Amino acid sequence: MKNALTFAAIAEAATGLALLIVPSLVVQLLLREQLTGVAIPVARVAGIALVGLGIACWPGPPLVGMLTYNALVTLFLAYLGFAGGLTGVLLWPVVVLHFILTVLLTREFTRIRRD
């Protein structure tokens, strides 16, 4: 079972990285469709989630996967707001929420590492 979980963690993290780097190519290979417009940042958020899932399933504390996801999605969504010009009504509240979760998870991770 451990080998299967490790393989799945690697596969999900690799797919997530591919979605972050070349989302249009991944979707073209999977679905034979082109990504356009807002679908590209949505695919990248999905890639961040898959990287977090891969880390959470890797041998070690799942907390690291959630921390990775929240930190990366905070940075990416803030980047979209500042540089990408994509600013829906919920963008900044979601950025703040993920930032707060990142801080809380970081505190918990630090506490666990101390103990």
C-alpha positions in Angstrom: 0.0 0.0 0.0 2.8 2.4 0.8 4.3 2.0 -2.7 1.0 2.7 -4.3 0.5 5.8 -2.1 4.0 7.1 -2.9 3.4 6.5 -6.7 0.1 8.3 -6.5 1.7 11.2 -4.6 4.4 11.6 -7.2 1.9 11.3 -10.1 -0.5 14.0 -8.6 2.4 16.4 -7.8 3.9 15.9 -11.3 0.5 16.6 -12.9 0.0 19.6 -10.6 3.5 21.0 -11.6 2.6 20.5 -15.3 -0.7 22.3 -14.9 1.2 25.2 -13.2 3.9 25.4 -15.9 2.0 24.5 -19.2 -1.7 24.3 -18.4 -2.8 24.5 -22.0 -0.6 21.6 -23.1 -1.8 19.4 -20.3 -5.5 20.1 -21.1 -4.8 19.6 -24.8 -3.2 16.2 -24.1 -6.0 15.1 -21.7 -9.1 16.5 -23.4 -8.0 17.7 -26.9 -9.3 21.2 -26.1 -7.6 24.6 -25.9 -7.6 26.6 -22.7 -8.4 30.3 -23.1 -9.2 33.2 -20.9 -9.9 32.6 -17.2 -9.6 28.8 -17.7 -5.8 29.2 -17.6 -5.6 30.6 -14.0 -8.3 28.2 -12.9 -6.2 25.3 -14.3 -3.2 26.7 -12.4 -5.1 26.8 -9.1 -6.0 23.1 -9.8 -2.3 22.5 -10.3 -1.5 24.1 -7.0 -4.2 21.8 -5.3 -2.7 18.7 -6.9 0.8 19.7 -5.7 -0.6 20.1 -2.2 -2.4 16.7 -2.5 0.8 15.1 -3.6 2.7 16.5 -0.7 -0.1 15.6 1.8 0.0 12.0 0.6 3.8 11.8 0.7 5.2 10.0 3.8 5.2 12.7 6.4 2.7 15.1 8.0 -0.3 16.0 5.8 -0.1 19.4 7.4 2.8 20.2 5.0 0.5 19.6 2.0 -2.2 22.0 3.3 0.4 24.6 4.2 1.9 24.3 0.7 -1.5 24.6 -0.9 -2.6 27.6 1.1 0.8 29.5 0.7 0.9 28.9 -3.0 -2.7 29.7 -3.7 -2.4 32.9 -1.6 0.6 34.0 -3.7 -0.9 33.1 -7.0 -4.3 34.7 -6.4 -2.6 37.9 -5.1 -0.4 37.9 -8.2 -3.6 37.6 -10.4 -5.1 40.5 -8.5 -2.0 42.8 -8.8 -0.5 41.8 -12.2 -3.2 39.9 -14.0 -6.0 42.4 -13.6 -8.4 39.6 -12.5 -10.3 41.0 -9.5 -13.7 39.6 -8.8 -15.6 40.7 -5.7 -14.4 37.6 -3.7 -10.7 37.7 -4.9 -9.3 39.8 -2.0 -11.4 38.2 0.7 -10.2 34.8 -0.5 -6.6 36.0 -0.6 -6.9 37.2 3.0 -8.6 33.9 4.1 -5.8 31.8 2.6 -3.2 34.1 4.1 -4.8 33.6 7.5 -4.9 29.9 7.0 -1.2 29.9 5.9 -0.3 31.8 9.1 -2.3 29.4 11.3 -0.9 26.3 9.6 2.7 27.7 9.8 2.2 28.3 13.5 1.0 24.7 13.9 3.8 23.3 11.8 6.3 25.3 13.9 4.7 24.0 17.2 4.9 20.4 16.0 8.5 20.8 14.9 9.4 22.2 18.4 7.7 19.3 20.2 
